[in-house]
């Protein structure tokens, strides 16, 4: 039985991605979003939808600068940098 992607990422990162209501503040503040295909907000949505292959095949997870700008802007305190680390 394959483990649900969202559960796996939440366990690895310690972040509850279910708290994301897609306000896009993380993406709006991301300094490398212009180089990304999806951006932080959409990546969280793709995790929730179980789009494992698209995520792990995306260069976005490698482009993340780990600057924590997304985390500081998140109204629900989701550390998206930790989520990106877990995806890598």
Residue pairs with C-beta under 8 A, 6 or more apart in sequence:
4 50
5 47
5 50
5 51
5 52
5 55
6 17
6 18
6 47
6 48
6 50
9 15
9 17
9 47
9 83
9 86
9 87
10 16
10 17
10 18
12 86
13 79
13 82
13 83
13 85
13 86
14 79
14 82
15 78
15 79
15 80
15 82
15 83
16 78
17 44
17 47
17 48
17 78
17 83
18 48
19 76
19 77
19 78
20 41
20 44
20 45
20 48
20 74
20 76
20 78
21 76
22 41
22 44
22 45
23 41
23 75
24 41
25 73
25 74
25 75
26 40
26 41
26 44
26 69
26 70
26 71
26 73
26 74
26 78
26 80
27 33
27 39
27 40
27 41
27 42
27 70
28 73
29 69
29 70
29 72
29 73
30 36
30 39
30 40
30 69
30 70
31 65
31 67
31 69
32 63
32 64
32 65
33 39
33 40
35 63
36 59
36 60
36 63
37 58
37 59
37 60
38 46
38 58
38 60
39 60
40 64
40 70
40 80
40 84
43 55
43 58
43 60
43 61
43 80
43 83
43 84
43 87
44 78
44 80
44 83
46 54
46 55
47 55
47 83
47 87
55 61
55 87
56 87
61 84
61 87
61 88
62 88
64 81
64 84
66 81
66 84
66 85
67 81
68 79
68 81
70 80
70 81
71 77
71 78
71 79
71 80
71 81
71 82
74 80
